[in-house]
Amino acid sequence: MGTISARVPEDLEAELEAYLDEERLDRSTAVRKPLSEGLESWYREQALERFANGELSLTRAADLADLSIWEFADLVEDTDAAWVSGDHLEADLDEL
C-alpha cells in the first residue's frame, strides 16, 4: 500500500480529529474512507457529465461510475438529465 502525505489547514485537521473520534477510527482509516468516497463521487460525476455530453454511451458511463447499467440509469434519472438519443441507443445496442 502506498503512502500519501498532505498538509492541511488546522481547521480541517481539527475536523478530521473529530471525525476519527466520532467514528472510532485510526488516522489512516479516517483519511482513506472520505478520500475513497470522494473519488467514487468524482467518477460518478464525470460519468454523468460525459454521458450527458454524448461522449460516453450508457454502458461505458456505467463502467466509469463503477455501477451496473441499471444503477447508472437510475442515477441519470435522479439528475433529470435527458439521456435517450439515437446515438446513445445505437451505441448501447451495439455493446449488448
FIKOLZA-1660 file (N, C-alpha, C; in steps of 0.1 Angstrom, whole numbers, plus 5000, padded with zeros to 4 digits):
% residues 96
   i   px   py   pz ch aa at
   1 5008 4988 5000  A  M  N
   1 5000 5000 5000  A  M CA
   1 5009 5012 5000  A  M  C
   2 5005 5022 4992  A  G  N
   2 5013 5034 4991  A  G CA
   2 5010 5044 5002  A  G  C
   3 5019 5054 5003  A  T  N
   3 5018 5064 5013  A  T CA
   3 5016 5077 5007  A  T  C
   4 5006 5085 5012  A  I  N
   4 5004 5099 5007  A  I CA
   4 5005 5108 5019  A  I  C
   5 5012 5119 5016  A  S  N
   5 5014 5129 5027  A  S CA
   5 5008 5142 5022  A  S  C
   6 5001 5149 5031  A  A  N
   6 4995 5161 5026  A  A CA
   6 4994 5171 5038  A  A  C
   7 4996 5184 5035  A  R  N
   7 4995 5194 5045  A  R CA
   7 4980 5199 5044  A  R  C
   8 4974 5201 5056  A  V  N
   8 4960 5205 5056  A  V CA
   8 4959 5217 5066  A  V  C
   9 4950 5226 5064  A  P  N
   9 4948 5237 5073  A  P CA
   9 4944 5232 5087  A  P  C
  10 4947 5239 5097  A  E  N
  10 4944 5235 5111  A  E CA
  10 4929 5232 5113  A  E  C
  11 4920 5240 5107  A  D  N
  11 4906 5237 5109  A  D CA
  11 4902 5224 5103  A  D  C
  12 4908 5220 5092  A  L  N
  12 4905 5207 5085  A  L CA
  12 4910 5196 5094  A  L  C
  13 4922 5198 5099  A  E  N
  13 4928 5188 5108  A  E CA
  13 4919 5186 5120  A  E  C
  14 4914 5196 5126  A  A  N
  14 4905 5195 5137  A  A CA
  14 4892 5188 5134  A  A  C
  15 4887 5190 5122  A  E  N
  15 4875 5183 5117  A  E CA
  15 4878 5168 5115  A  E  C
  16 4890 5165 5110  A  L  N
  16 4895 5151 5109  A  L CA
  16 4896 5144 5122  A  L  C
  17 4902 5151 5132  A  E  N
  17 4903 5146 5145  A  E CA
  17 4889 5143 5151  A  E  C
  18 4880 5152 5149  A  A  N
  18 4866 5150 5155  A  A CA
  18 4860 5138 5148  A  A  C
  19 4862 5137 5135  A  Y  N
  19 4856 5126 5127  A  Y CA
  19 4862 5112 5132  A  Y  C
  20 4875 5112 5134  A  L  N
  20 4881 5099 5138  A  L CA
  20 4877 5095 5152  A  L  C
  21 4875 5105 5161  A  D  N
  21 4870 5102 5174  A  D CA
  21 4855 5097 5173  A  D  C
  22 4847 5104 5166  A  E  N
  22 4833 5100 5165  A  E CA
  22 4831 5086 5159  A  E  C
  23 4839 5084 5148  A  E  N
  23 4838 5071 5141  A  E CA
  23 4847 5060 5147  A  E  C
  24 4855 5064 5157  A  R  N
  24 4864 5054 5164  A  R CA
  24 4873 5048 5153  A  R  C
  25 4880 5056 5146  A  L  N
  25 4889 5051 5135  A  L CA
  25 4903 5056 5138  A  L  C
  26 4913 5048 5133  A  D  N
  26 4926 5053 5134  A  D CA
  26 4928 5064 5123  A  D  C
  27 4939 5071 5124  A  R  N
  27 4941 5083 5115  A  R CA
  27 4941 5078 5100  A  R  C
  28 4948 5068 5097  A  S  N
  28 4949 5063 5083  A  S CA
  28 4935 5060 5077  A  S  C
  29 4928 5052 5085  A  T  N
  29 4914 5048 5080  A  T CA
  29 4905 5061 5079  A  T  C
  30 4907 5070 5089  A  A  N
  30 4899 5082 5088  A  A CA
  30 4902 5091 5076  A  A  C
  31 4914 5090 5071  A  V  N
  31 4917 5097 5058  A  V CA
  31 4913 5089 5046  A  V  C
  32 4915 5076 5046  A  R  N
  32 4912 5068 5035  A  R CA
  32 4897 5067 5031  A  R  C
  33 4889 5066 5041  A  K  N
  33 4874 5065 5039  A  K CA
  33 4869 5077 5032  A  K  C
  34 4870 5089 5036  A  P  N
  34 4864 5100 5029  A  P CA
  34 4871 5102 5015  A  P  C
  35 4884 5099 5014  A  L  N
  35 4891 5100 5002  A  L CA
  35 4885 5091 4991  A  L  C
  36 4883 5078 4996  A  S  N
  36 4877 5068 4987  A  S CA
  36 4863 5073 4983  A  S  C
  37 4855 5077 4992  A  E  N
  37 4841 5082 4989  A  E CA
  37 4842 5094 4980  A  E  C
  38 4851 5103 4982  A  G  N
  38 4852 5114 4973  A  G CA
  38 4856 5111 4959  A  G  C
  39 4865 5101 4957  A  L  N
  39 4869 5097 4944  A  L CA
  39 4857 5089 4937  A  L  C
  40 4850 5081 4945  A  E  N
  40 4838 5075 4939  A  E CA
  40 4828 5085 4934  A  E  C
  41 4826 5095 4942  A  S  N
  41 4816 5106 4938  A  S CA
  41 4821 5113 4926  A  S  C
  42 4834 5116 4925  A  W  N
  42 4840 5123 4914  A  W CA
  42 4839 5114 4901  A  W  C
  43 4841 5101 4902  A  Y  N
  43 4839 5093 4890  A  Y CA
  43 4825 5093 4885  A  Y  C
  44 4816 5092 4894  A  R  N
  44 4801 5093 4891  A  R CA
  44 4798 5106 4884  A  R  C
  45 4803 5117 4889  A  E  N
  45 4800 5130 4883  A  E CA
  45 4806 5131 4869  A  E  C
  46 4818 5125 4868  A  Q  N
  46 4825 5125 4854  A  Q CA
  46 4816 5117 4845  A  Q  C
  47 4812 5105 4849  A  A  N
  47 4804 5097 4841  A  A CA
  47 4791 5103 4837  A  A  C
  48 4784 5110 4846  A  L  N
  48 4772 5117 4843  A  L CA
  48 4774 5128 4833  A  L  C
  49 4785 5136 4835  A  E  N
  49 4788 5147 4826  A  E CA
  49 4791 5143 4812  A  E  C
  50 4800 5133 4811  A  R  N
  50 4804 5128 4798  A  R CA
  50 4793 5120 4791  A  R  C
  51 4784 5114 4799  A  F  N
  51 4773 5108 4792  A  F CA
  51 4763 5118 4787  A  F  C
  52 4760 5128 4795  A  A  N
  52 4751 5139 4791  A  A CA
  52 4756 5147 4779  A  A  C
  53 4770 5148 4778  A  N  N
  53 4776 5155 4766  A  N CA
  53 4777 5146 4754  A  N  C
  54 4773 5133 4756  A  G  N
  54 4773 5124 4744  A  G CA
  54 4787 5118 4742  A  G  C
  55 4796 5120 4751  A  E  N
  55 4810 5114 4750  A  E CA
  55 4810 5099 4753  A  E  C
  56 4801 5095 4761  A  L  N
  56 4801 5081 4765  A  L CA
  56 4787 5075 4763  A  L  C
  57 4787 5062 4760  A  S  N
  57 4774 5055 4759  A  S CA
  57 4770 5052 4774  A  S  C
  58 4758 5047 4775  A  L  N
  58 4752 5044 4788  A  L CA
  58 4761 5033 4794  A  L  C
  59 4765 5023 4786  A  T  N
  59 4773 5012 4791  A  T CA
  59 4787 5017 4796  A  T  C
  60 4793 5025 4788  A  R  N
  60 4807 5030 4791  A  R CA
  60 4806 5039 4803  A  R  C
  61 4796 5048 4804  A  A  N
  61 4794 5056 4816  A  A CA
  61 4792 5049 4828  A  A  C
  62 4784 5038 4828  A  A  N
  62 4782 5029 4839  A  A CA
  62 4795 5023 4844  A  A  C
  63 4803 5019 4834  A  D  N
  63 4816 5013 4838  A  D CA
  63 4825 5023 4845  A  D  C
  64 4825 5035 4839  A  L  N
  64 4833 5046 4846  A  L CA
  64 4829 5049 4860  A  L  C
  65 4815 5049 4862  A  A  N
  65 4810 5051 4875  A  A CA
  65 4810 5039 4884  A  A  C
  66 4815 5028 4879  A  D  N
  66 4816 5015 4886  A  D CA
  66 4802 5011 4891  A  D  C
  67 4792 5012 4883  A  L  N
  67 4778 5009 4886  A  L CA
  67 4773 4999 4875  A  L  C
  68 4762 4992 4878  A  S  N
  68 4756 4984 4868  A  S CA
  68 4748 4994 4859  A  S  C
  69 4745 4989 4847  A  I  N
  69 4737 4998 4838  A  I CA
  69 4725 5003 4844  A  I  C
  70 4718 4995 4851  A  W  N
  70 4705 4999 4858  A  W CA
  70 4707 5009 4869  A  W  C
  71 4718 5007 4877  A  E  N
  71 4721 5016 4887  A  E CA
  71 4724 5030 4881  A  E  C
  72 4732 5030 4870  A  F  N
  72 4736 5042 4864  A  F CA
  72 4724 5049 4858  A  F  C
  73 4715 5041 4852  A  A  N
  73 4703 5047 4846  A  A CA
  73 4694 5053 4857  A  A  C
  74 4694 5047 4869  A  D  N
  74 4686 5053 4880  A  D CA
  74 4693 5066 4884  A  D  C
  75 4706 5067 4884  A  L  N
  75 4714 5079 4888  A  L CA
  75 4711 5090 4878  A  L  C
  76 4711 5086 4865  A  V  N
  76 4708 5096 4854  A  V CA
  76 4694 5101 4856  A  V  C
  77 4684 5093 4859  A  E  N
  77 4671 5097 4861  A  E CA
  77 4669 5106 4873  A  E  C
  78 4677 5103 4884  A  D  N
  78 4677 5112 4896  A  D CA
  78 4682 5126 4893  A  D  C
  79 4691 5127 4883  A  T  N
  79 4696 5140 4880  A  T CA
  79 4688 5148 4869  A  T  C
  80 4677 5141 4865  A  D  N
  80 4668 5147 4855  A  D CA
  80 4676 5150 4842  A  D  C
  81 4686 5143 4839  A  A  N
  81 4693 5145 4826  A  A CA
  81 4686 5137 4815  A  A  C
  82 4685 5144 4804  A  A  N
  82 4679 5137 4792  A  A CA
  82 4690 5127 4787  A  A  C
  83 4686 5115 4785  A  W  N
  83 4697 5105 4782  A  W CA
  83 4693 5096 4771  A  W  C
  84 4682 5097 4765  A  V  N
  84 4679 5088 4754  A  V CA
  84 4680 5096 4741  A  V  C
  85 4689 5092 4732  A  S  N
  85 4691 5098 4719  A  S CA
  85 4694 5086 4710  A  S  C
  86 4692 5089 4697  A  G  N
  86 4695 5079 4687  A  G CA
  86 4709 5074 4688  A  G  C
  87 4719 5083 4690  A  D  N
  87 4733 5079 4690  A  D CA
  87 4736 5070 4702  A  D  C
  88 4730 5074 4714  A  H  N
  88 4732 5066 4726  A  H CA
  88 4726 5052 4725  A  H  C
  89 4714 5052 4719  A  L  N
  89 4707 5040 4718  A  L CA
  89 4714 5030 4709  A  L  C
  90 4719 5035 4698  A  E  N
  90 4726 5026 4688  A  E CA
  90 4739 5021 4695  A  E  C
  91 4747 5030 4701  A  A  N
  91 4759 5026 4708  A  A CA
  91 4756 5015 4718  A  A  C
  92 4746 5017 4726  A  D  N
  92 4743 5008 4737  A  D CA
  92 4738 4994 4731  A  D  C
  93 4731 4995 4721  A  L  N
  93 4726 4982 4715  A  L CA
  93 4738 4975 4709  A  L  C
  94 4747 4982 4703  A  D  N
  94 4759 4976 4697  A  D CA
  94 4767 4969 4708  A  D  C
  95 4768 4975 4720  A  E  N
  95 4776 4969 4730  A  E CA
  95 4770 4957 4737  A  E  C
  96 4757 4956 4735  A  L  N
  96 4750 4944 4741  A  L CA
  96 4752 4933 4732  A  L  C
% end
